[in-house]
Amino acid sequence: MSQLLERKQYEQIVAFLQAALANGQSEPWMFDILAMSMRLADFPQDEIQRVLMSRVDLSPTDIDGLLYSARFLTQLDAPSAALSVYQEAVRLSPSQAEPYLQGLKLATKLKDAEAIQWASSGILTQVWGRGFERQHKNAEDTSLDTQQVLRREGRNAEADRMAAALQEAKRRDLIVRVEWSGDGDLDLTVEEPCGTKCSTHDPQTAGGGAFTHDGYGPKPDNCFEEYVCVRGQKGDYRATIEHVDGNIVGKSFRVTWIRYRGSKSEQVKSETYRLDQPRRVIRFTLNEGRRTELVPDRPLPAASNKSERGGKQVK
C-alpha cells in the first residue's frame, strides 16, 4: 500500500481496497484512504460520497471519523450529505462546536430552514470560549434573516417555530458578573451544585458553566469577570471573589446575579460588597435549573470539602 501511494498509483489503490472491502475486511481507515484515492484518481463525486457514507455507517460512534467525513464531503461539494453527518456528530457529542458552526454554513447554503433552526439554536445554547459572542450574533442574525424570508414566502408557521426556538435558545439559567474600578485585579470562581468549579483556569465545566471574561484594570470596560450557565443544575452555588493585586477604587466591588434570563421567572439582583478581606464568598440558590445530567467530555467534579462551604447566602 505504501509503495502504491509513493508511486501515486491511485487507481490500483482503489482496486485493492475495494477488493478487501468486498471480502469483508473492513476498517474505518480503509474508507478514508479509498475516498482520498478515488478523489485523486478523478472518480465521480457521487461514488466518493457513497464511500464516505459507508464509513459513517461502519463507525457511528467515532466522533473524529464523523468530522473527517463531514469535512471531506464539504470539500466534495456535497453539502446535504455533510450536513447529515454533522447532525449525527451532535447526537454523539452534543458539546462539540464544529458540527453546529459548520452545519450553519451548510444549512445557509442549502437554504434549509429546518437545519438553520437546528444549527443556530445549537450555537446559541453553547459557550465555547473566546469569540462566542461573534458566533452567537451570526447565529441569531441568520435565524432572523431566515424568518423574514419565510414570512415573505407565506411560511408563517415555520417562521413562528424558528422564532420560538430562537427565544428558547437565548435563555440562561444563571449569569454572575463581578465589576470594580481601578488598576487592580479580582478573580471569580463559581462552584456548582455537583462540585465542579468554573474559573479562568477551568473555563468549561461538566456542570454546564462557562467562564466568559477574565478582567483586570485599569480600563473600565475590562474591569469585570463573568460566569454564564445556559442550563444549570438545581441547588446551591458558591461564588468566591479573590483580590489578586492592585488598587480597587473604594475598596468595594459589585456582584450582579441574573437568574432564569429570558424566561417569565427572570430575576436580577445587584449588591455592592466591601473588599475588607482578601477573599469573599457568596452563596445563592438556583431553584429552577434545567440541567439534569453532567455535560459529557468535560472534567468530572473533584471531591469538595463541605466544611469550607461558608459565605453569605443571597436570596
Phi and psi restraints in degrees (value plus and minus 20) as a CYANA .aco file:
   2 SER   PHI     -83.3   -43.3
   2 SER   PSI     -56.4   -16.4
   3 GLN   PHI     -87.1   -47.1
   3 GLN   PSI     -57.9   -17.9
   4 LEU   PHI     -85.0   -45.0
   4 LEU   PSI     -58.4   -18.4
   5 LEU   PHI     -85.3   -45.3
   5 LEU   PSI     -63.1   -23.1
   6 GLU   PHI     -82.2   -42.2
   6 GLU   PSI     -55.6   -15.6
   7 ARG   PHI    -106.4   -66.4
   7 ARG   PSI     -21.9    18.1
   8 LYS   PHI      39.0    79.0
   8 LYS   PSI      17.6    57.6
   9 GLN   PHI    -112.2   -72.2
   9 GLN   PSI      51.1    91.1
  10 TYR   PHI     -88.9   -48.9
  10 TYR   PSI     -55.4   -15.4
  11 GLU   PHI     -85.8   -45.8
  11 GLU   PSI     -56.3   -16.3
  12 GLN   PHI     -87.0   -47.0
  12 GLN   PSI     -56.9   -16.9
  13 ILE   PHI     -83.3   -43.3
  13 ILE   PSI     -62.8   -22.8
  14 VAL   PHI     -79.9   -39.9
  14 VAL   PSI     -66.6   -26.6
  15 ALA   PHI     -83.3   -43.3
  15 ALA   PSI     -61.6   -21.6
  16 PHE   PHI     -82.6   -42.6
  16 PHE   PSI     -67.4   -27.4
  17 LEU   PHI     -91.3   -51.3
  17 LEU   PSI     -57.0   -17.0
  18 GLN   PHI     -83.6   -43.6
  18 GLN   PSI     -57.5   -17.5
  19 ALA   PHI     -86.4   -46.4
  19 ALA   PSI     -60.6   -20.6
  20 ALA   PHI     -84.3   -44.3
  20 ALA   PSI     -62.5   -22.5
  21 LEU   PHI     -87.2   -47.2
  21 LEU   PSI     -57.0   -17.0
  22 ALA   PHI     -85.6   -45.6
  22 ALA   PSI     -45.2    -5.2
  23 ASN   PHI    -116.4   -76.4
  23 ASN   PSI      -2.4    37.6
  24 GLY   PHI      58.5    98.5
  24 GLY   PSI      -7.6    32.4
  25 GLN   PHI    -117.4   -77.4
  25 GLN   PSI      60.8   100.8
  26 SER   PHI    -135.8   -95.8
  26 SER   PSI     110.0   150.0
  27 GLU   PHI    -153.8  -113.8
  27 GLU   PSI     128.1   168.1
  28 PRO   PHI     -72.8   -32.8
  28 PRO   PSI     -59.3   -19.3
  29 TRP   PHI     -82.8   -42.8
  29 TRP   PSI     -48.5    -8.5
  30 MET   PHI     -81.6   -41.6
  30 MET   PSI     -60.4   -20.4
  31 PHE   PHI     -86.6   -46.6
  31 PHE   PSI     -56.5   -16.5
  32 ASP   PHI     -83.8   -43.8
  32 ASP   PSI     -69.6   -29.6
  33 ILE   PHI     -85.8   -45.8
  33 ILE   PSI     -58.7   -18.7
  34 LEU   PHI     -82.4   -42.4
  34 LEU   PSI     -66.6   -26.6
  35 ALA   PHI     -83.0   -43.0
  35 ALA   PSI     -62.4   -22.4
  36 MET   PHI     -83.9   -43.9
  36 MET   PSI     -63.6   -23.6
  37 SER   PHI     -86.4   -46.4
  37 SER   PSI     -59.6   -19.6
  38 MET   PHI     -83.1   -43.1
  38 MET   PSI     -58.2   -18.2
  39 ARG   PHI     -85.9   -45.9
  39 ARG   PSI     -65.0   -25.0
  40 LEU   PHI     -86.9   -46.9
  40 LEU   PSI     -45.4    -5.4
  41 ALA   PHI    -112.3   -72.3
  41 ALA   PSI     -11.9    28.1
  42 ASP   PHI      43.1    83.1
  42 ASP   PSI      20.1    60.1
  43 PHE   PHI     -92.8   -52.8
  43 PHE   PSI     136.3   176.3
  44 PRO   PHI     -78.8   -38.8
  44 PRO   PSI     124.4   164.4
  45 GLN   PHI     -82.7   -42.7
  45 GLN   PSI     -55.3   -15.3
  46 ASP   PHI     -85.9   -45.9
  46 ASP   PSI     -51.0   -11.0
  47 GLU   PHI     -90.2   -50.2
  47 GLU   PSI     -60.9   -20.9
  48 ILE   PHI     -84.5   -44.5
  48 ILE   PSI     -60.0   -20.0
  49 GLN   PHI     -81.2   -41.2
  49 GLN   PSI     -60.9   -20.9
  50 ARG   PHI     -83.6   -43.6
  50 ARG   PSI     -56.6   -16.6
  51 VAL   PHI     -82.9   -42.9
  51 VAL   PSI     -66.1   -26.1
  52 LEU   PHI     -86.3   -46.3
  52 LEU   PSI     -57.8   -17.8
  53 MET   PHI     -88.1   -48.1
  53 MET   PSI     -51.5   -11.5
  54 SER   PHI     -86.0   -46.0
  54 SER   PSI     -55.7   -15.7
  55 ARG   PHI     -84.1   -44.1
  55 ARG   PSI     -61.1   -21.1
  56 VAL   PHI     -81.7   -41.7
  56 VAL   PSI     -62.8   -22.8
  57 ASP   PHI     -84.6   -44.6
  57 ASP   PSI     -53.4   -13.4
  58 LEU   PHI     -91.8   -51.8
  58 LEU   PSI     -59.6   -19.6
  59 SER   PHI    -148.5  -108.5
  59 SER   PSI      49.0    89.0
  60 PRO   PHI     -90.1   -50.1
  60 PRO   PSI     -28.2    11.8
  61 THR   PHI    -127.5   -87.5
  61 THR   PSI     -12.1    27.9
  62 ASP   PHI    -115.9   -75.9
  62 ASP   PSI      74.9   114.9
  63 ILE   PHI     -83.1   -43.1
  63 ILE   PSI     -60.5   -20.5
  64 ASP   PHI     -84.9   -44.9
  64 ASP   PSI     -59.7   -19.7
  65 GLY   PHI     -86.0   -46.0
  65 GLY   PSI     -59.0   -19.0
  66 LEU   PHI     -82.4   -42.4
  66 LEU   PSI     -64.9   -24.9
  67 LEU   PHI     -85.5   -45.5
  67 LEU   PSI     -58.9   -18.9
  68 TYR   PHI     -80.7   -40.7
  68 TYR   PSI     -67.2   -27.2
  69 SER   PHI     -82.9   -42.9
  69 SER   PSI     -60.4   -20.4
  70 ALA   PHI     -83.9   -43.9
  70 ALA   PSI     -60.7   -20.7
  71 ARG   PHI     -84.7   -44.7
  71 ARG   PSI     -62.6   -22.6
  72 PHE   PHI     -83.2   -43.2
  72 PHE   PSI     -63.3   -23.3
  73 LEU   PHI     -84.0   -44.0
  73 LEU   PSI     -55.4   -15.4
  74 THR   PHI     -84.2   -44.2
  74 THR   PSI     -63.0   -23.0
  75 GLN   PHI     -83.8   -43.8
  75 GLN   PSI     -49.6    -9.6
  76 LEU   PHI    -101.7   -61.7
  76 LEU   PSI     -16.6    23.4
  77 ASP   PHI      39.6    79.6
  77 ASP   PSI      27.7    67.7
  78 ALA   PHI    -140.3  -100.3
  78 ALA   PSI      48.8    88.8
  79 PRO   PHI     -82.8   -42.8
  79 PRO   PSI     -57.3   -17.3
  80 SER   PHI     -84.0   -44.0
  80 SER   PSI     -65.0   -25.0
  81 ALA   PHI     -86.0   -46.0
  81 ALA   PSI     -62.6   -22.6
  82 ALA   PHI     -81.9   -41.9
  82 ALA   PSI     -61.1   -21.1
  83 LEU   PHI     -82.4   -42.4
  83 LEU   PSI     -62.1   -22.1
  84 SER   PHI     -85.1   -45.1
  84 SER   PSI     -53.8   -13.8
  85 VAL   PHI     -90.0   -50.0
  85 VAL   PSI     -61.1   -21.1
  86 TYR   PHI     -82.1   -42.1
  86 TYR   PSI     -58.1   -18.1
  87 GLN   PHI     -86.4   -46.4
  87 GLN   PSI     -56.4   -16.4
  88 GLU   PHI     -85.6   -45.6
  88 GLU   PSI     -58.0   -18.0
  89 ALA   PHI     -82.6   -42.6
  89 ALA   PSI     -57.4   -17.4
  90 VAL   PHI     -85.5   -45.5
  90 VAL   PSI     -58.6   -18.6
  91 ARG   PHI     -82.6   -42.6
  91 ARG   PSI     -52.1   -12.1
  92 LEU   PHI    -101.3   -61.3
  92 LEU   PSI     -59.8   -19.8
  93 SER   PHI    -160.6  -120.6
  93 SER   PSI      64.7   104.7
  94 PRO   PHI     -88.0   -48.0
  94 PRO   PSI     -33.1     6.9
  95 SER   PHI    -117.0   -77.0
  95 SER   PSI     -15.9    24.1
  96 GLN   PHI     -90.8   -50.8
  96 GLN   PSI     121.5   161.5
  97 ALA   PHI    -103.4   -63.4
  97 ALA   PSI     -63.5   -23.5
  98 GLU   PHI     -75.5   -35.5
  98 GLU   PSI     -65.1   -25.1
  99 PRO   PHI     -79.1   -39.1
  99 PRO   PSI     -61.1   -21.1
 100 TYR   PHI     -90.8   -50.8
 100 TYR   PSI     -66.2   -26.2
 101 LEU   PHI     -86.2   -46.2
 101 LEU   PSI     -66.5   -26.5
 102 GLN   PHI     -92.9   -52.9
 102 GLN   PSI     -53.7   -13.7
 103 GLY   PHI     -81.7   -41.7
 103 GLY   PSI     -56.7   -16.7
 104 LEU   PHI     -85.7   -45.7
 104 LEU   PSI     -59.9   -19.9
 105 LYS   PHI     -81.8   -41.8
 105 LYS   PSI     -64.1   -24.1
 106 LEU   PHI     -88.0   -48.0
 106 LEU   PSI     -62.2   -22.2
 107 ALA   PHI     -83.8   -43.8
 107 ALA   PSI     -57.6   -17.6
 108 THR   PHI     -86.0   -46.0
 108 THR   PSI     -62.1   -22.1
 109 LYS   PHI     -81.5   -41.5
 109 LYS   PSI     -59.3   -19.3
 110 LEU   PHI    -100.9   -60.9
 110 LEU   PSI     -30.5     9.5
 111 LYS   PHI      35.1    75.1
 111 LYS   PSI      22.0    62.0
 112 ASP   PHI    -115.8   -75.8
 112 ASP   PSI      80.2   120.2
 113 ALA   PHI     -81.6   -41.6
 113 ALA   PSI     -61.1   -21.1
 114 GLU   PHI     -84.4   -44.4
 114 GLU   PSI     -61.3   -21.3
 115 ALA   PHI     -90.4   -50.4
 115 ALA   PSI     -54.7   -14.7
 116 ILE   PHI     -82.3   -42.3
 116 ILE   PSI     -62.2   -22.2
 117 GLN   PHI     -81.7   -41.7
 117 GLN   PSI     -64.3   -24.3
 118 TRP   PHI     -80.0   -40.0
 118 TRP   PSI     -70.1   -30.1
 119 ALA   PHI     -91.0   -51.0
 119 ALA   PSI     -64.8   -24.8
 120 SER   PHI     -85.2   -45.2
 120 SER   PSI     -60.8   -20.8
 121 SER   PHI     -84.2   -44.2
 121 SER   PSI     -60.8   -20.8
 122 GLY   PHI     -82.5   -42.5
 122 GLY   PSI     -61.6   -21.6
 123 ILE   PHI     -85.0   -45.0
 123 ILE   PSI     -63.0   -23.0
 124 LEU   PHI     -90.7   -50.7
 124 LEU   PSI     -37.9     2.1
 125 THR   PHI    -116.5   -76.5
 125 THR   PSI      -9.4    30.6
 126 GLN   PHI    -146.4  -106.4
 126 GLN   PSI     128.0   168.0
 127 VAL   PHI    -146.1  -106.1
 127 VAL   PSI      88.5   128.5
 128 TRP   PHI    -125.4   -85.4
 128 TRP   PSI      10.1    50.1
 129 GLY   PHI      69.1   109.1
 129 GLY   PSI    -171.4  -131.4
 130 ARG   PHI     -77.5   -37.5
 130 ARG   PSI     115.8   155.8
 131 GLY   PHI      71.5   111.5
 131 GLY   PSI     -20.8    19.2
 132 PHE   PHI     -85.5   -45.5
 132 PHE   PSI     -51.1   -11.1
 133 GLU   PHI     -82.1   -42.1
 133 GLU   PSI     -61.8   -21.8
 134 ARG   PHI     -85.9   -45.9
 134 ARG   PSI     -61.3   -21.3
 135 GLN   PHI     -82.2   -42.2
 135 GLN   PSI     -62.3   -22.3
 136 HIS   PHI     -85.1   -45.1
 136 HIS   PSI     -62.2   -22.2
 137 LYS   PHI     -83.8   -43.8
 137 LYS   PSI     -62.9   -22.9
 138 ASN   PHI     -82.8   -42.8
 138 ASN   PSI     -62.0   -22.0
 139 ALA   PHI     -84.9   -44.9
 139 ALA   PSI     -63.2   -23.2
 140 GLU   PHI     -86.7   -46.7
 140 GLU   PSI     -64.3   -24.3
 141 ASP   PHI     -81.0   -41.0
 141 ASP   PSI     -60.7   -20.7
 142 THR   PHI     -84.6   -44.6
 142 THR   PSI     -60.8   -20.8
 143 SER   PHI     -83.5   -43.5
 143 SER   PSI     -65.7   -25.7
 144 LEU   PHI     -85.0   -45.0
 144 LEU   PSI     -61.0   -21.0
 145 ASP   PHI     -82.7   -42.7
 145 ASP   PSI     -61.5   -21.5
 146 THR   PHI     -86.3   -46.3
 146 THR   PSI     -58.5   -18.5
 147 GLN   PHI     -80.4   -40.4
 147 GLN   PSI     -61.5   -21.5
 148 GLN   PHI     -82.4   -42.4
 148 GLN   PSI     -62.9   -22.9
 149 VAL   PHI     -82.0   -42.0
 149 VAL   PSI     -64.9   -24.9
 150 LEU   PHI     -80.9   -40.9
 150 LEU   PSI     -61.1   -21.1
 151 ARG   PHI     -88.9   -48.9
 151 ARG   PSI     -57.2   -17.2
 152 ARG   PHI     -83.1   -43.1
 152 ARG   PSI     -51.0   -11.0
 153 GLU   PHI    -108.1   -68.1
 153 GLU   PSI     -16.9    23.1
 154 GLY   PHI      57.8    97.8
 154 GLY   PSI      -4.7    35.3
 155 ARG   PHI    -116.6   -76.6
 155 ARG   PSI      40.1    80.1
 156 ASN   PHI     -87.2   -47.2
 156 ASN   PSI     -54.1   -14.1
 157 ALA   PHI     -84.1   -44.1
 157 ALA   PSI     -61.3   -21.3
 158 GLU   PHI     -85.5   -45.5
 158 GLU   PSI     -61.2   -21.2
 159 ALA   PHI     -83.4   -43.4
 159 ALA   PSI     -59.8   -19.8
 160 ASP   PHI     -84.0   -44.0
 160 ASP   PSI     -61.7   -21.7
 161 ARG   PHI     -83.8   -43.8
 161 ARG   PSI     -59.8   -19.8
 162 MET   PHI     -87.9   -47.9
 162 MET   PSI     -58.8   -18.8
 163 ALA   PHI     -83.7   -43.7
 163 ALA   PSI     -61.6   -21.6
 164 ALA   PHI     -85.8   -45.8
 164 ALA   PSI     -59.8   -19.8
 165 ALA   PHI     -85.0   -45.0
 165 ALA   PSI     -59.0   -19.0
 166 LEU   PHI     -83.7   -43.7
 166 LEU   PSI     -64.9   -24.9
 167 GLN   PHI     -81.8   -41.8
 167 GLN   PSI     -62.3   -22.3
 168 GLU   PHI     -85.7   -45.7
 168 GLU   PSI     -60.0   -20.0
 169 ALA   PHI     -86.3   -46.3
 169 ALA   PSI     -44.8    -4.8
 170 LYS   PHI    -107.1   -67.1
 170 LYS   PSI     -20.9    19.1
 171 ARG   PHI     -87.8   -47.8
 171 ARG   PSI     128.0   168.0
 172 ARG   PHI    -156.7  -116.7
 172 ARG   PSI     103.9   143.9
 173 ASP   PHI     -89.1   -49.1
 173 ASP   PSI     -55.0   -15.0
 174 LEU   PHI    -175.2  -135.2
 174 LEU   PSI     114.1   154.1
 175 ILE   PHI    -151.0  -111.0
 175 ILE   PSI     111.8   151.8
 176 VAL   PHI    -142.8  -102.8
 176 VAL   PSI     104.7   144.7
 177 ARG   PHI    -148.8  -108.8
 177 ARG   PSI     108.7   148.7
 178 VAL   PHI    -132.1   -92.1
 178 VAL   PSI     108.6   148.6
 179 GLU   PHI    -149.9  -109.9
 179 GLU   PSI     128.9   168.9
 180 TRP   PHI    -175.8  -135.8
 180 TRP   PSI     157.4   197.4
 181 SER   PHI    -147.6  -107.6
 181 SER   PSI     133.0   173.0
 182 GLY   PHI      98.5   138.5
 182 GLY   PSI    -198.3  -158.3
 183 ASP   PHI    -113.5   -73.5
 183 ASP   PSI     -11.1    28.9
 184 GLY   PHI    -105.6   -65.6
 184 GLY   PSI    -198.2  -158.2
 185 ASP   PHI    -155.5  -115.5
 185 ASP   PSI     105.6   145.6
 186 LEU   PHI    -132.8   -92.8
 186 LEU   PSI     123.8   163.8
 187 ASP   PHI    -134.7   -94.7
 187 ASP   PSI     117.3   157.3
 188 LEU   PHI    -130.1   -90.1
 188 LEU   PSI     115.0   155.0
 189 THR   PHI    -150.9  -110.9
 189 THR   PSI     112.2   152.2
 190 VAL   PHI    -137.2   -97.2
 190 VAL   PSI     100.6   140.6
 191 GLU   PHI    -114.3   -74.3
 191 GLU   PSI     108.8   148.8
 192 GLU   PHI    -114.4   -74.4
 192 GLU   PSI     144.8   184.8
 193 PRO   PHI     -74.7   -34.7
 193 PRO   PSI     -52.3   -12.3
 194 CYS   PHI    -101.4   -61.4
 194 CYS   PSI     -25.2    14.8
 195 GLY   PHI      84.3   124.3
 195 GLY   PSI     -28.6    11.4
 196 THR   PHI     -88.8   -48.8
 196 THR   PSI     126.6   166.6
 197 LYS   PHI    -140.9  -100.9
 197 LYS   PSI     104.0   144.0
 198 CYS   PHI    -124.1   -84.1
 198 CYS   PSI     106.2   146.2
 199 SER   PHI    -178.2  -138.2
 199 SER   PSI    -195.1  -155.1
 200 THR   PHI     -83.4   -43.4
 200 THR   PSI     -44.8    -4.8
 201 HIS   PHI    -102.0   -62.0
 201 HIS   PSI     -50.2   -10.2
 202 ASP   PHI    -150.3  -110.3
 202 ASP   PSI      59.1    99.1
 203 PRO   PHI     -97.5   -57.5
 203 PRO   PSI     -31.3     8.7
 204 GLN   PHI    -151.0  -111.0
 204 GLN   PSI     104.8   144.8
 205 THR   PHI    -137.8   -97.8
 205 THR   PSI     138.9   178.9
 206 ALA   PHI     -87.4   -47.4
 206 ALA   PSI     -40.1    -0.1
 207 GLY   PHI     -98.9   -58.9
 207 GLY   PSI     -22.2    17.8
 208 GLY   PHI      79.4   119.4
 208 GLY   PSI     -22.3    17.7
 209 GLY   PHI    -102.6   -62.6
 209 GLY   PSI     136.6   176.6
 210 ALA   PHI    -160.0  -120.0
 210 ALA   PSI     110.3   150.3
 211 PHE   PHI    -108.1   -68.1
 211 PHE   PSI      93.1   133.1
 212 THR   PHI    -123.4   -83.4
 212 THR   PSI     -35.2     4.8
 213 HIS   PHI    -175.5  -135.5
 213 HIS   PSI     107.0   147.0
 214 ASP   PHI    -127.9   -87.9
 214 ASP   PSI      84.0   124.0
 215 GLY   PHI    -122.2   -82.2
 215 GLY   PSI     143.6   183.6
 216 TYR   PHI    -183.9  -143.9
 216 TYR   PSI     140.4   180.4
 217 GLY   PHI    -102.0   -62.0
 217 GLY   PSI     157.1   197.1
 218 PRO   PHI    -117.8   -77.8
 218 PRO   PSI     -27.3    12.7
 219 LYS   PHI     -84.7   -44.7
 219 LYS   PSI     105.5   145.5
 220 PRO   PHI     -77.3   -37.3
 220 PRO   PSI     -56.9   -16.9
 221 ASP   PHI     -96.4   -56.4
 221 ASP   PSI     -21.1    18.9
 222 ASN   PHI    -134.4   -94.4
 222 ASN   PSI     -18.8    21.2
 223 CYS   PHI    -108.3   -68.3
 223 CYS   PSI      44.3    84.3
 224 PHE   PHI    -178.8  -138.8
 224 PHE   PSI     135.2   175.2
 225 GLU   PHI    -146.3  -106.3
 225 GLU   PSI     127.4   167.4
 226 GLU   PHI    -162.6  -122.6
 226 GLU   PSI     118.1   158.1
 227 TYR   PHI    -141.1  -101.1
 227 TYR   PSI     114.9   154.9
 228 VAL   PHI    -149.5  -109.5
 228 VAL   PSI     113.3   153.3
 229 CYS   PHI    -148.5  -108.5
 229 CYS   PSI      87.0   127.0
 230 VAL   PHI     -83.7   -43.7
 230 VAL   PSI     -72.9   -32.9
 231 ARG   PHI    -144.7  -104.7
 231 ARG   PSI      89.4   129.4
 232 GLY   PHI    -124.6   -84.6
 232 GLY   PSI     142.0   182.0
 233 GLN   PHI     -99.7   -59.7
 233 GLN   PSI     128.4   168.4
 234 LYS   PHI     -87.1   -47.1
 234 LYS   PSI     125.5   165.5
 235 GLY   PHI     112.4   152.4
 235 GLY   PSI    -186.2  -146.2
 236 ASP   PHI    -111.4   -71.4
 236 ASP   PSI     115.8   155.8
 237 TYR   PHI    -133.8   -93.8
 237 TYR   PSI     133.2   173.2
 238 ARG   PHI    -154.4  -114.4
 238 ARG   PSI      91.1   131.1
 239 ALA   PHI    -118.2   -78.2
 239 ALA   PSI     107.8   147.8
 240 THR   PHI    -133.0   -93.0
 240 THR   PSI     103.3   143.3
 241 ILE   PHI    -132.3   -92.3
 241 ILE   PSI     100.2   140.2
 242 GLU   PHI    -137.4   -97.4
 242 GLU   PSI     114.0   154.0
 243 HIS   PHI    -101.9   -61.9
 243 HIS   PSI      91.3   131.3
 244 VAL   PHI    -103.2   -63.2
 244 VAL   PSI     -74.4   -34.4
 245 ASP   PHI    -188.6  -148.6
 245 ASP   PSI     155.2   195.2
 246 GLY   PHI      61.3   101.3
 246 GLY   PSI     158.9   198.9
 247 ASN   PHI    -115.6   -75.6
 247 ASN   PSI     109.4   149.4
 248 ILE   PHI    -127.7   -87.7
 248 ILE   PSI      96.4   136.4
 249 VAL   PHI     -78.2   -38.2
 249 VAL   PSI     112.2   152.2
 250 GLY   PHI      51.5    91.5
 250 GLY   PSI     -16.9    23.1
 251 LYS   PHI      27.7    67.7
 251 LYS   PSI      26.3    66.3
 252 SER   PHI    -170.6  -130.6
 252 SER   PSI     141.0   181.0
 253 PHE   PHI    -164.1  -124.1
 253 PHE   PSI     142.7   182.7
 254 ARG   PHI    -138.5   -98.5
 254 ARG   PSI     115.0   155.0
 255 VAL   PHI    -136.3   -96.3
 255 VAL   PSI     110.3   150.3
 256 THR   PHI    -138.5   -98.5
 256 THR   PSI     107.8   147.8
 257 TRP   PHI    -129.7   -89.7
 257 TRP   PSI     111.4   151.4
 258 ILE   PHI    -140.0  -100.0
 258 ILE   PSI      95.5   135.5
 259 ARG   PHI    -129.1   -89.1
 259 ARG   PSI     116.1   156.1
 260 TYR   PHI      41.5    81.5
 260 TYR   PSI      20.9    60.9
 261 ARG   PHI     -81.6   -41.6
 261 ARG   PSI     115.9   155.9
 262 GLY   PHI      66.6   106.6
 262 GLY   PSI     -17.4    22.6
 263 SER   PHI    -135.1   -95.1
 263 SER   PSI     153.0   193.0
 264 LYS   PHI     -88.1   -48.1
 264 LYS   PSI     -37.7     2.3
 265 SER   PHI    -117.4   -77.4
 265 SER   PSI      -5.3    34.7
 266 GLU   PHI     -75.3   -35.3
 266 GLU   PSI     114.5   154.5
 267 GLN   PHI    -151.0  -111.0
 267 GLN   PSI     113.9   153.9
 268 VAL   PHI    -146.9  -106.9
 268 VAL   PSI     108.7   148.7
 269 LYS   PHI    -159.9  -119.9
 269 LYS   PSI     111.9   151.9
 270 SER   PHI    -144.3  -104.3
 270 SER   PSI     123.8   163.8
 271 GLU   PHI    -170.3  -130.3
 271 GLU   PSI     122.1   162.1
 272 THR   PHI    -118.2   -78.2
 272 THR   PSI     117.3   157.3
 273 TYR   PHI    -142.9  -102.9
 273 TYR   PSI     124.9   164.9
 274 ARG   PHI     -97.4   -57.4
 274 ARG   PSI     119.5   159.5
 275 LEU   PHI    -113.0   -73.0
 275 LEU   PSI      46.0    86.0
 276 ASP   PHI    -117.9   -77.9
 276 ASP   PSI     -11.2    28.8
 277 GLN   PHI    -175.1  -135.1
 277 GLN   PSI     137.4   177.4
 278 PRO   PHI     -82.5   -42.5
 278 PRO   PSI     -45.5    -5.5
 279 ARG   PHI    -159.9  -119.9
 279 ARG   PSI     115.9   155.9
 280 ARG   PHI    -144.5  -104.5
 280 ARG   PSI     114.4   154.4
 281 VAL   PHI    -135.7   -95.7
 281 VAL   PSI     110.7   150.7
 282 ILE   PHI    -150.0  -110.0
 282 ILE   PSI     109.8   149.8
 283 ARG   PHI    -130.7   -90.7
 283 ARG   PSI     126.5   166.5
 284 PHE   PHI    -173.2  -133.2
 284 PHE   PSI     143.6   183.6
 285 THR   PHI    -139.3   -99.3
 285 THR   PSI     121.1   161.1
 286 LEU   PHI    -132.0   -92.0
 286 LEU   PSI      89.6   129.6
 287 ASN   PHI    -110.1   -70.1
 287 ASN   PSI     -38.8     1.2
 288 GLU   PHI    -141.3  -101.3
 288 GLU   PSI      13.4    53.4
 289 GLY   PHI     -83.5   -43.5
 289 GLY   PSI     121.1   161.1
 290 ARG   PHI    -116.0   -76.0
 290 ARG   PSI     -27.6    12.4
 291 ARG   PHI    -101.5   -61.5
 291 ARG   PSI     110.9   150.9
 292 THR   PHI    -134.8   -94.8
 292 THR   PSI     -28.8    11.2
 293 GLU   PHI    -169.4  -129.4
 293 GLU   PSI     139.5   179.5
 294 LEU   PHI     -91.2   -51.2
 294 LEU   PSI     134.9   174.9
 295 VAL   PHI     -94.4   -54.4
 295 VAL   PSI     106.8   146.8
 296 PRO   PHI     -88.5   -48.5
 296 PRO   PSI     139.6   179.6
 297 ASP   PHI      46.1    86.1
 297 ASP   PSI       1.1    41.1
 298 ARG   PHI    -146.9  -106.9
 298 ARG   PSI     132.8   172.8
 299 PRO   PHI     -76.5   -36.5
 299 PRO   PSI     117.9   157.9
 300 LEU   PHI     -95.4   -55.4
 300 LEU   PSI     136.1   176.1
 301 PRO   PHI     -85.3   -45.3
 301 PRO   PSI     122.3   162.3
 302 ALA   PHI    -102.5   -62.5
 302 ALA   PSI     140.2   180.2
 303 ALA   PHI     -82.9   -42.9
 303 ALA   PSI     111.7   151.7
 304 SER   PHI    -125.1   -85.1
 304 SER   PSI     132.0   172.0
 305 ASN   PHI    -113.2   -73.2
 305 ASN   PSI      82.7   122.7
 306 LYS   PHI     -82.9   -42.9
 306 LYS   PSI     -44.1    -4.1
 307 SER   PHI     -90.0   -50.0
 307 SER   PSI     -36.4     3.6
 308 GLU   PHI    -118.0   -78.0
 308 GLU   PSI     -15.2    24.8
 309 ARG   PHI    -105.8   -65.8
 309 ARG   PSI      35.4    75.4
 310 GLY   PHI    -111.6   -71.6
 310 GLY   PSI    -183.5  -143.5
 311 GLY   PHI      94.9   134.9
 311 GLY   PSI     149.0   189.0
 312 LYS   PHI     -96.9   -56.9
 312 LYS   PSI     115.5   155.5
 313 GLN   PHI    -111.2   -71.2
 313 GLN   PSI     106.1   146.1
 314 VAL   PHI    -119.4   -79.4
 314 VAL   PSI     106.4   146.4
